[in-house]
């Protein structure tokens, strides 16, 4: 991985502006989104400086690194897959439903007519 340079940052800024234009319903929202992006960029710069000051050789990534993955994801996804099977995903026992009421057609017709009359 390489460290994010000025060219990359300019590209991200352009992408953020495009996204902000698409999301904003009015000029005030656009300005708000732009302000949020500026604050996020400032925070990211500070984090990168702190990261370097701590002696890390690799550049700080915006994405999660492998050592930050949850334990269930570390074993190549096998543990997560097993957990999904344990918790469900269509494996629950469905109750048996019986639609037979025991009435003949004539009996049903009488019940229906009685309920319709009152």
C-alpha positions as semicolon CSV with decimal commas, in nm:
position;residue;x (nm);y (nm);z (nm)
1;X;0,000;0,000;0,000
2;X;0,120;0,346;-0,068
3;X;0,050;0,656;0,132
4;X;-0,223;0,883;0,008
5;X;-0,063;1,175;-0,174
6;X;-0,185;1,518;-0,278
7;X;-0,315;1,383;-0,610
8;X;-0,521;1,118;-0,436
9;X;-0,659;1,373;-0,194
10;X;-0,765;1,601;-0,479
11;X;-0,939;1,307;-0,645
12;X;-1,122;1,223;-0,320
13;X;-1,226;1,586;-0,284
14;X;-1,374;1,584;-0,635
15;X;-1,556;1,257;-0,564
16;X;-1,691;1,397;-0,237
17;X;-1,816;1,709;-0,416
18;X;-1,996;1,499;-0,677
19;X;-2,151;1,283;-0,407
20;X;-2,249;1,587;-0,202
21;X;-2,419;1,743;-0,506
22;X;-2,617;1,424;-0,566
23;X;-2,722;1,389;-0,202
24;X;-2,801;1,750;-0,121
25;X;-3,160;1,861;-0,160
26;X;-3,066;2,228;-0,138
27;X;-2,766;2,460;-0,109
28;X;-2,767;2,452;0,273
29;X;-2,740;2,074;0,278
30;X;-2,459;2,087;0,022
31;X;-2,266;2,332;0,242
32;X;-2,327;2,111;0,545
33;X;-2,195;1,804;0,363
34;X;-1,892;2,000;0,247
35;X;-1,823;2,111;0,605
36;X;-1,849;1,752;0,731
37;X;-1,604;1,641;0,462
38;X;-1,358;1,918;0,554
39;X;-1,374;1,817;0,921
40;X;-1,328;1,450;0,834
41;X;-1,026;1,531;0,615
42;X;-0,875;1,741;0,894
43;X;-0,926;1,460;1,145
44;X;-0,776;1,207;0,905
45;X;-0,468;1,428;0,857
46;X;-0,425;1,453;1,234
47;X;-0,463;1,077;1,275
48;X;-0,204;1,012;1,003
49;X;0,043;1,250;1,170
50;X;-0,012;1,081;1,505
51;X;0,022;0,739;1,338
52;X;0,362;0,836;1,194
53;X;0,472;0,990;1,523
54;X;0,400;0,658;1,695
55;X;0,662;0,499;1,467
56;X;0,441;0,302;1,232
57;X;0,604;0,231;0,897
58;X;0,288;0,151;0,700
59;X;0,050;0,428;0,603
60;X;-0,271;0,456;0,799
61;X;-0,554;0,311;0,593
62;X;-0,908;0,442;0,586
63;X;-1,023;0,081;0,580
64;X;-1,013;-0,173;0,861
65;X;-0,686;-0,365;0,882
66;X;-0,666;-0,743;0,927
67;X;-0,571;-0,716;1,294
68;X;-0,894;-0,520;1,357
69;X;-1,120;-0,790;1,213
70;X;-1,366;-0,957;1,451
71;X;-1,258;-1,299;1,577
72;X;-1,535;-1,474;1,384
73;X;-1,387;-1,348;1,054
74;X;-1,028;-1,455;1,118
75;X;-1,062;-1,825;1,034
76;X;-1,134;-1,760;0,669
77;X;-1,503;-1,708;0,732
78;X;-1,564;-2,070;0,842
79;X;-1,656;-1,974;1,197
80;X;-1,899;-1,707;1,076
81;X;-2,058;-1,955;0,838
82;X;-2,105;-2,206;1,121
83;X;-2,257;-1,936;1,339
84;X;-2,509;-1,848;1,067
85;X;-2,614;-2,211;1,046
86;X;-2,657;-2,230;1,423
87;X;-2,874;-1,919;1,440
88;X;-3,109;-1,993;1,160
89;X;-3,124;-1,888;0,801
90;X;-3,426;-2,102;0,723
91;X;-3,349;-2,382;0,965
92;X;-3,623;-2,316;1,218
93;X;-3,890;-2,575;1,274
94;X;-4,215;-2,464;1,119
95;X;-4,543;-2,555;1,292
96;X;-4,777;-2,792;1,114
97;X;-5,095;-2,620;0,993
98;X;-5,424;-2,803;0,935
99;X;-5,686;-2,634;0,719
100;X;-5,948;-2,908;0,752
101;X;-6,250;-2,788;0,951
102;X;-6,441;-3,116;0,930
103;X;-6,745;-2,965;0,757
104;X;-6,902;-3,087;0,437
105;X;-6,983;-2,839;0,162
106;X;-7,351;-2,833;0,265
107;X;-7,264;-2,775;0,632
108;X;-7,024;-2,496;0,538
109;X;-7,286;-2,331;0,317
110;X;-7,534;-2,334;0,608
111;X;-7,281;-2,177;0,844
112;X;-7,194;-1,911;0,587
113;X;-7,561;-1,826;0,523
114;X;-7,640;-1,807;0,897
115;X;-7,348;-1,569;0,961
116;X;-7,452;-1,355;0,661
117;X;-7,807;-1,316;0,797
118;X;-7,705;-1,188;1,126
